[in-house]
Amino acid sequence: MSQPTVERRLASGAGLVLIYLFIQYAIPRPESVQPEGWRLLGIFVATIAGLILQPIPGGALVLMAVTLASLAGGLTIQEALGGYGDPTVWLVMAAFFISTAMIKTGLARRIALLFVRLVGRTSLGVTYALSATDMVLASIIPSNAARSGGVVLPIARSIAELYDSRPGPTASRLGTFLTCAVYQNICVTAAMFLTGQASNPLAAKIAADTLGYPLDWLKWAAAGIVPGLASLIAGPLLVRRLEPPEIRRTPEAAAFAARELKAMGPIDWAQGTVLSIFVSVCGLWMTTPLHGLDIALTALLGSCALLAVGILTWEDVVSEKAAWSIFIWYGGLVRLGKALNDAGVTQEFAKGVGGLLPGSGWVLLFALALAIYFYSHYGFASITAHILAMFAPFAAVLIAKGAPVGLVVLAFACFTNLAAGLTHYGTTPSPMFFATNYASFRSFWRVGFAVSLLNIAIWTTLGFAWWKLIGVW
């Protein structure tokens, strides 16, 4: 992504200051909220706007917000920095390190090639193979950018090029379909697991701290697996009607995967070790109710094991820029969100919005809120910003109206990820897929809207019914 010009940075920065001043001086402060809590709200909203406008990188912006929260938001510096000791933040860090080992050793690529060799004899099968790869990796790798950019997208491009489908006149042979279908499905896999996307633990943290609903890896995975699999199967079928590939049968894709696997040779010691640690960490997450170990602890144990055997070096850890960037913005936002709730701002918002529809039951309000929440992602280039701006307030309004807490929390948490498929900028991997030039702006948006209707239908019928069956609500 290109750096913003000085003029754009200054204009965006001035806009953030105006947002803060508008909240402070144009919006009446509720009596139940102290002045420092209202200043904290101004800092928080300006930070969210900054994550959208990006006058400077998100990590730098959040670090400034944390510092200002200590100066003007009623927090001591120890309190403002408290988010960096939160286990959820370290869960994301540890999972990033494990993903580094999976990509470094070639294990992630091997998994993808195995799926392609198994079911990649048709264009639809290739999509399912790459989607299955992303689903498996999403169970432990919280970076959808790492999964897509490092594993899934390169293989999709290689298969398209096998059939001489390249950007331009030949894109429709195979590349346009693969690009659109795989992109839609990586948004689904992001919704299926707590570790499916870097901001999911943030939603879980807000749910626990603000709404009193603990949401661990196992509970999220159990809720996401049934509607997620349905979307992964149905989505590419719809995309095939909208962007039909000229090439339907792709035997060369399976042959390509077989050749690549042969060139890789048998699974070596490093890949076998990473696979064992991967399975062990996932197993410990699934059995958390039995042993009671925090999932952050088990993820850190996995990372330490990789360091101990030398598959991960300390240089690998310190050079993982994406992980450390997330550490800065994630830890800061976790703390700011909790402070905002402690100041009573979230509750006041819920009361205000709930009072707008005094005669409505929660079902109608829930349907309306979900639609607004989902399609508001047209205005977001970040799942994180979307969660921060709307997750807690919308959920608080509905819960105050009597909506089941589990239903509300999981619906908004999952729908944030599904909504990222609407545009070519909805989440970090979006520009990667769009930059291949296999699909036009019009194709991305047309497919995104059509698949959004399909996903909403699946998750609000099959999904909600499944959640009822497993006791979510």
C-alpha positions as CSV (number, residue, x, y, z in Angstrom):
1,M,0.0,0.0,0.0
2,S,1.4,3.4,-1.0
3,Q,2.2,6.0,1.7
4,P,-0.3,8.8,2.0
5,T,0.9,12.2,0.8
6,V,1.8,14.9,3.3
7,E,-1.3,16.8,2.3
8,R,-3.5,13.8,2.8
9,R,-1.9,13.1,6.2
10,L,-2.4,16.6,7.4
11,A,-6.0,16.7,6.2
12,S,-6.8,13.3,7.8
13,G,-5.1,14.4,11.0
14,A,-7.1,17.6,11.1
15,G,-10.3,15.6,10.5
16,L,-9.5,13.4,13.6
17,V,-9.0,16.5,15.8
18,L,-12.3,17.9,14.5
19,I,-14.1,14.6,15.4
20,Y,-12.7,14.8,18.9
21,L,-13.7,18.4,19.3
22,F,-17.2,17.7,18.0
23,I,-17.8,15.0,20.5
24,Q,-16.5,17.1,23.3
25,Y,-18.3,20.3,22.6
26,A,-21.3,19.5,20.3
27,I,-22.7,16.4,21.9
28,P,-24.2,16.7,25.4
29,R,-22.4,14.6,27.9
30,P,-24.8,12.3,29.9
31,E,-24.8,13.0,33.6
32,S,-23.7,9.4,34.4
33,V,-20.5,9.8,32.5
34,Q,-17.6,11.7,34.0
35,P,-15.7,14.4,31.9
36,E,-12.7,12.2,31.6
37,G,-14.9,9.3,30.3
38,W,-16.3,11.6,27.7
39,R,-12.8,12.7,26.7
40,L,-11.9,9.0,26.4
41,L,-14.9,8.6,24.1
42,G,-13.6,11.4,21.8
43,I,-10.1,9.7,21.7
44,F,-11.7,6.3,21.0
45,V,-13.9,7.5,18.1
46,A,-11.1,9.6,16.6
47,T,-8.9,6.5,16.7
48,I,-11.5,4.4,14.9
49,A,-11.8,7.1,12.3
50,G,-8.0,7.1,12.0
51,L,-8.0,3.4,11.4
52,I,-10.3,4.0,8.4
53,L,-8.5,7.2,7.1
54,Q,-5.0,5.9,7.8
55,P,-3.1,9.2,8.1
56,I,-0.4,7.1,9.8
57,P,-0.1,3.3,10.3
58,G,-2.7,1.8,12.7
59,G,-0.1,0.7,15.3
60,A,1.3,4.2,15.6
61,L,-2.2,5.7,15.8
62,V,-3.2,3.4,18.7
63,L,0.0,4.0,20.6
64,M,-0.8,7.8,20.4
65,A,-4.3,7.1,21.6
66,V,-3.1,5.0,24.6
67,T,-0.7,7.9,25.5
68,L,-3.5,10.5,25.2
69,A,-5.8,8.3,27.3
70,S,-3.3,8.5,30.1
71,L,-3.1,12.3,29.7
72,A,-6.8,13.2,29.3
73,G,-8.9,10.0,29.6
74,G,-8.6,9.4,33.4
75,L,-6.2,6.5,33.2
76,T,-2.8,6.2,34.8
77,I,0.0,5.2,32.5
78,Q,0.0,1.7,34.2
79,E,-3.7,1.3,33.4
80,A,-3.4,2.6,29.9
81,L,-0.6,0.1,29.1
82,G,-2.5,-2.8,30.8
83,G,-3.8,-4.2,27.6
84,Y,-0.3,-5.4,26.6
85,G,-0.5,-7.9,29.4
86,D,-3.8,-9.3,28.4
87,P,-3.7,-13.1,27.5
88,T,-5.8,-12.6,24.4
89,V,-3.1,-10.3,22.9
90,W,-0.5,-13.0,23.5
91,L,-2.7,-15.6,22.0
92,V,-2.7,-13.7,18.7
93,M,1.1,-13.3,19.0
94,A,1.8,-17.0,19.7
95,A,-0.5,-18.1,16.9
96,F,1.3,-15.8,14.5
97,F,4.6,-17.4,15.5
98,I,3.2,-20.9,14.9
99,S,1.9,-19.8,11.5
100,T,5.4,-18.5,10.6
101,A,6.8,-22.0,11.3
102,M,4.1,-23.6,9.2
103,I,4.9,-21.4,6.2
104,K,8.7,-21.5,6.7
105,T,8.9,-25.3,6.7
106,G,6.5,-25.7,3.8
107,L,3.9,-27.5,5.8
108,A,1.1,-25.1,4.9
109,R,1.9,-25.4,1.2
110,R,2.0,-29.2,1.5
111,I,-1.5,-29.2,3.1
112,A,-2.8,-27.1,0.2
113,L,-1.2,-29.3,-2.5
114,L,-2.6,-32.4,-0.8
115,F,-6.1,-31.0,-1.0
116,V,-5.7,-29.9,-4.7
117,R,-4.4,-33.4,-5.6
118,L,-7.4,-35.0,-3.9
119,V,-10.2,-32.9,-5.3
120,G,-8.7,-30.5,-7.8
121,R,-9.8,-32.2,-11.1
122,T,-12.5,-29.5,-11.7
123,S,-12.5,-25.7,-11.4
124,L,-15.0,-26.1,-8.6
125,G,-12.9,-28.8,-6.9
126,V,-9.8,-26.5,-7.0
127,T,-11.9,-23.8,-5.2
128,Y,-13.0,-26.4,-2.6
129,A,-9.4,-27.6,-2.2
130,L,-8.0,-24.1,-1.5
131,S,-10.9,-23.3,0.7
132,A,-10.4,-26.5,2.8
133,T,-6.7,-25.5,3.1
134,D,-7.6,-22.1,4.4
135,M,-10.2,-23.6,6.8
136,V,-7.6,-26.0,8.3
137,L,-5.0,-23.2,8.6
138,A,-7.6,-20.8,10.1
139,S,-8.0,-23.1,13.1
140,I,-4.6,-21.8,14.3
141,I,-3.3,-19.0,12.0
142,P,-5.1,-15.7,12.9
143,S,-3.7,-13.9,9.9
144,N,-5.9,-14.2,6.9
145,A,-3.3,-12.2,5.0
146,A,-0.6,-14.8,5.8
147,R,-2.8,-17.7,4.8
148,S,-3.9,-16.0,1.6
149,G,-0.8,-14.3,0.5
150,G,1.6,-17.0,1.6
151,V,-0.3,-20.2,0.6
152,V,-3.7,-20.0,-1.0
153,L,-3.4,-17.2,-3.6
154,P,0.0,-18.2,-5.1
155,I,-1.4,-21.7,-5.8
156,A,-4.6,-20.4,-7.2
157,R,-2.6,-18.2,-9.6
158,S,-0.3,-21.0,-10.6
159,I,-3.3,-23.2,-11.5
160,A,-4.9,-20.5,-13.5
161,E,-1.7,-20.0,-15.4
162,L,-1.5,-23.7,-16.1
163,Y,-4.5,-23.2,-18.4
164,D,-3.1,-20.0,-19.9
165,S,-5.6,-17.9,-18.0
166,R,-4.0,-14.6,-17.3
167,P,-5.2,-11.1,-16.5
168,G,-6.8,-9.6,-19.5
169,P,-8.7,-11.4,-22.4
170,T,-8.0,-14.9,-21.0
171,A,-9.0,-14.1,-17.4
172,S,-12.4,-15.6,-17.8
173,R,-11.0,-19.0,-18.7
174,L,-10.4,-19.8,-15.1
175,G,-8.7,-17.0,-13.2
176,T,-11.7,-14.7,-12.6
177,F,-13.8,-17.6,-11.1
178,L,-11.0,-18.8,-8.9
179,T,-10.1,-15.3,-7.6
180,C,-13.7,-14.4,-6.8
181,A,-14.8,-17.8,-5.4
182,V,-11.7,-18.3,-3.2
183,Y,-11.8,-14.7,-1.9
184,Q,-15.4,-15.1,-0.8
185,N,-14.5,-18.4,1.0
186,I,-11.6,-17.0,2.9
187,C,-14.1,-14.5,4.4
188,V,-16.2,-17.5,5.5
189,T,-13.2,-19.4,7.1
190,A,-12.3,-16.2,9.0
191,A,-15.8,-16.3,10.6
192,M,-15.5,-20.0,11.5
193,F,-12.8,-19.9,14.2
194,L,-11.7,-17.6,17.1
195,T,-8.3,-17.7,15.3
196,G,-9.8,-17.2,11.8
197,Q,-8.8,-13.5,11.7
198,A,-6.7,-11.3,14.0
199,S,-9.7,-9.2,15.2
200,N,-11.8,-12.2,16.3
201,P,-10.2,-12.4,19.7
202,L,-10.9,-8.7,20.1
203,A,-14.6,-9.5,19.6
204,A,-14.4,-12.3,22.1
205,K,-12.6,-10.0,24.6
206,I,-15.4,-7.3,24.2
207,A,-18.0,-10.0,24.6
208,A,-16.4,-11.3,27.9
209,D,-15.6,-7.9,29.4
210,T,-18.5,-5.8,28.3
211,L,-21.3,-8.2,27.8
212,G,-20.4,-10.9,30.3
213,Y,-20.3,-13.7,27.7
214,P,-17.1,-15.8,27.6
215,L,-16.3,-17.0,24.1
216,D,-13.5,-19.5,23.8
217,W,-12.0,-21.3,20.8
218,L,-14.1,-24.5,21.2
219,K,-17.4,-22.6,21.5
220,W,-16.7,-20.4,18.5
221,A,-15.6,-23.4,16.4
222,A,-18.7,-25.5,17.4
223,A,-20.9,-22.6,16.4
224,G,-19.1,-21.8,13.1
225,I,-18.6,-25.3,11.6
226,V,-22.1,-26.1,10.4
227,P,-23.1,-22.8,8.7
228,G,-19.5,-22.3,7.7
229,L,-19.3,-25.5,5.8
230,A,-22.6,-24.8,4.1
231,S,-21.4,-21.4,2.9
232,L,-18.1,-22.9,1.7
233,I,-20.0,-25.3,-0.4
234,A,-22.8,-23.0,-1.7
235,G,-20.7,-19.9,-2.3
236,P,-18.6,-21.2,-5.2
237,L,-21.7,-22.6,-6.8
238,L,-23.2,-19.2,-6.9
239,V,-20.0,-17.6,-8.1
240,R,-19.8,-20.1,-10.9
241,R,-23.2,-18.9,-12.2
242,L,-22.1,-15.2,-11.9
243,E,-18.6,-15.6,-13.3
244,P,-18.7,-19.0,-15.1
245,P,-15.2,-20.3,-16.0
246,E,-14.7,-21.4,-19.6
247,I,-12.6,-24.3,-18.3
248,R,-14.7,-26.6,-16.0
249,R,-12.4,-29.7,-15.9
250,T,-8.8,-29.2,-14.5
251,P,-7.0,-32.5,-14.5
252,E,-3.7,-30.7,-14.9
253,A,-4.3,-29.0,-11.5
254,A,-4.3,-32.3,-9.7
255,A,-1.3,-33.4,-11.8
256,F,0.5,-30.1,-10.9
257,A,-0.1,-30.7,-7.2
258,A,1.2,-34.3,-7.5
259,R,4.4,-33.0,-9.2
260,E,4.9,-30.3,-6.6
261,L,4.4,-32.8,-3.8
262,K,6.9,-35.2,-5.4
263,A,9.4,-32.4,-5.7
264,M,8.9,-31.6,-2.1
265,G,9.7,-35.2,-1.1
266,P,8.4,-37.0,1.9
267,I,7.4,-35.0,5.0
268,D,10.7,-34.1,6.8
269,W,11.6,-33.8,10.4
270,A,10.8,-30.1,10.6
271,Q,7.4,-30.4,8.9
272,G,6.5,-33.4,11.1
273,T,7.5,-31.5,14.2
274,V,5.4,-28.5,13.3
275,L,2.5,-30.8,12.4
276,S,2.7,-32.5,15.8
277,I,2.8,-29.2,17.6
278,F,-0.1,-27.9,15.4
279,V,-2.3,-30.9,16.3
280,S,-1.3,-30.7,19.9
281,V,-2.2,-27.1,20.3
282,C,-5.5,-27.5,18.6
283,G,-6.2,-30.6,20.7
284,L,-5.5,-28.7,23.9
285,W,-7.8,-25.9,22.7
286,M,-10.6,-28.4,22.0
287,T,-10.2,-30.0,25.4
288,T,-10.0,-26.7,27.5
289,P,-13.1,-27.7,29.6
290,L,-11.3,-30.8,30.7
291,H,-7.9,-29.4,31.8
292,G,-8.7,-25.7,32.3
293,L,-5.5,-24.3,30.6
294,D,-6.0,-20.9,29.0
295,I,-5.8,-21.1,25.3
296,A,-3.1,-18.3,25.3
297,L,-0.9,-20.5,27.5
298,T,-1.2,-23.5,25.2
299,A,-0.4,-21.3,22.2
300,L,2.6,-20.0,24.0
301,L,3.7,-23.5,24.9
302,G,3.5,-24.4,21.2
303,S,5.6,-21.4,20.3
304,C,8.2,-22.2,23.0
305,A,8.4,-25.8,21.7
306,L,9.2,-24.5,18.2
307,L,11.9,-22.2,19.6
308,A,13.3,-25.0,21.8
309,V,13.8,-27.4,18.8
310,G,15.2,-24.7,16.6
311,I,12.5,-24.6,13.9
312,L,11.7,-21.1,14.9
313,T,14.7,-18.8,15.6
314,W,14.6,-15.7,17.7
315,E,15.3,-13.8,14.5
316,D,12.1,-15.3,13.0
317,V,10.2,-14.0,16.1
318,V,11.6,-10.4,16.1
319,S,11.3,-10.1,12.4
320,E,7.6,-10.9,12.3
321,K,6.6,-7.3,11.7
322,A,2.9,-8.0,11.2
323,A,2.7,-9.8,14.6
324,W,4.3,-7.0,16.5
325,S,2.3,-4.3,14.7
326,I,-0.9,-6.2,15.8
327,F,0.5,-6.5,19.3
328,I,0.7,-2.7,19.5
329,W,-2.7,-1.8,18.1
330,Y,-4.5,-4.8,19.6
331,G,-3.2,-4.4,23.1
332,G,-4.0,-0.7,23.1
333,L,-7.5,-1.1,21.7
334,V,-8.4,-3.9,24.2
335,R,-7.5,-1.5,27.0
336,L,-9.3,1.5,25.5
337,G,-12.5,-0.5,24.9
338,K,-12.5,-1.8,28.5
339,A,-12.0,1.7,29.9
340,L,-14.8,3.0,27.8
341,N,-17.1,0.4,29.2
342,D,-16.0,1.1,32.7
343,A,-16.8,4.8,32.2
344,G,-20.4,3.9,31.4
345,V,-20.4,5.2,27.8
346,T,-21.5,1.9,26.2
347,Q,-24.4,1.5,28.6
348,E,-25.5,5.1,27.8
349,F,-25.4,4.4,24.1
350,A,-27.5,1.3,24.5
351,K,-30.1,3.2,26.5
352,G,-30.3,6.0,23.9
353,V,-30.7,3.7,20.9
354,G,-33.0,1.4,22.7
355,G,-35.3,4.3,23.5
356,L,-35.7,5.1,19.8
357,L,-37.9,2.1,19.2
358,P,-39.7,1.7,22.5
359,G,-42.5,-0.5,21.2
360,S,-40.4,-2.9,19.2
361,G,-39.5,-6.4,20.3
362,W,-36.0,-7.7,20.1
363,V,-36.6,-9.9,17.1
364,L,-37.4,-7.0,14.8
365,L,-34.7,-4.9,16.2
366,F,-32.2,-7.7,15.8
367,A,-33.1,-8.2,12.1
368,L,-32.7,-4.5,11.4
369,A,-29.5,-4.2,13.4
370,L,-27.9,-7.2,11.7
371,A,-28.7,-5.7,8.2
372,I,-27.3,-2.3,9.1
373,Y,-24.3,-3.8,10.8
374,F,-23.5,-6.1,7.8
375,Y,-23.9,-3.6,5.0
376,S,-22.2,-0.8,6.9
377,H,-19.0,-2.6,6.0
378,Y,-19.1,-0.8,2.7
379,G,-17.7,2.1,4.7
380,F,-14.9,0.1,6.4
381,A,-11.5,-1.1,5.1
382,S,-10.8,-2.9,8.3
383,I,-12.7,-5.6,10.2
384,T,-11.0,-4.3,13.4
385,A,-12.4,-0.8,12.9
386,H,-15.9,-2.3,12.2
387,I,-15.8,-4.3,15.4
388,L,-14.6,-1.4,17.5
389,A,-17.1,1.0,16.1
390,M,-20.3,-1.1,16.2
391,F,-19.9,-4.4,18.0
392,A,-20.3,-3.5,21.6
393,P,-23.0,-0.7,21.2
394,F,-25.2,-2.8,18.8
395,A,-24.9,-5.9,21.0
396,A,-25.6,-3.8,24.2
397,V,-28.8,-2.4,22.6
398,L,-30.2,-5.8,21.7
399,I,-29.3,-7.4,25.0
400,A,-31.0,-4.6,26.8
401,K,-34.1,-5.4,24.6
402,G,-34.1,-9.0,25.8
403,A,-32.2,-10.7,22.9
404,P,-30.3,-13.8,23.9
405,V,-26.7,-12.9,24.6
406,G,-25.0,-15.8,22.9
407,L,-27.1,-15.3,19.7
408,V,-26.2,-11.6,19.5
409,V,-22.5,-12.0,20.3
410,L,-21.8,-14.8,17.8
411,A,-24.0,-13.2,15.1
412,F,-22.2,-9.9,15.1
413,A,-18.8,-11.5,15.6
414,C,-19.2,-13.8,12.6
415,F,-21.1,-11.4,10.4
416,T,-18.2,-8.9,10.6
417,N,-16.0,-11.4,8.8
418,L,-18.7,-12.4,6.3
419,A,-19.3,-8.7,5.4
420,A,-15.6,-8.3,4.4
421,G,-16.5,-10.1,1.2
422,L,-18.6,-7.2,0.0
423,T,-15.8,-5.1,-1.5
424,H,-12.2,-5.3,-2.8
425,Y,-11.0,-3.5,0.3
426,G,-13.0,-5.1,3.1
427,T,-10.1,-6.9,4.9
428,T,-6.3,-7.2,4.5
429,P,-6.2,-9.9,1.8
430,S,-8.8,-8.0,-0.4
431,P,-6.2,-5.8,-2.2
432,M,-4.0,-8.9,-2.7
433,F,-6.8,-10.7,-4.7
434,F,-7.9,-7.5,-6.5
435,A,-4.3,-6.7,-7.5
436,T,-4.0,-9.9,-9.5
437,N,-6.3,-8.1,-12.1
438,Y,-8.2,-11.3,-12.8
439,A,-11.5,-9.7,-11.6
440,S,-12.7,-6.2,-12.2
441,F,-14.1,-3.8,-9.6
442,R,-17.6,-4.5,-11.0
443,S,-17.1,-8.3,-10.6
444,F,-15.8,-8.0,-7.1
445,W,-18.7,-5.9,-6.0
446,R,-21.4,-7.8,-7.9
447,V,-20.2,-11.2,-6.6
448,G,-19.7,-9.8,-3.1
449,F,-23.3,-8.5,-2.9
450,A,-24.8,-11.7,-4.3
451,V,-22.8,-14.0,-1.9
452,S,-23.6,-11.7,1.0
453,L,-27.3,-12.5,0.5
454,L,-26.6,-16.2,0.3
455,N,-24.4,-16.1,3.5
456,I,-27.0,-14.1,5.4
457,A,-29.7,-16.6,4.4
458,I,-27.5,-19.6,5.5
459,W,-26.3,-18.2,8.8
460,T,-29.7,-16.8,9.9
461,T,-31.5,-20.1,9.1
462,L,-29.3,-23.1,9.3
463,G,-26.8,-21.2,11.5
464,F,-29.3,-19.9,14.1
465,A,-31.0,-23.3,14.2
466,W,-27.7,-25.0,14.8
467,W,-26.9,-22.5,17.5
468,K,-30.2,-23.2,19.2
469,L,-29.5,-27.0,19.0
470,I,-26.1,-26.7,20.7
471,G,-27.3,-24.3,23.4
472,V,-25.9,-21.0,22.2
473,W,-29.3,-19.4,22.8
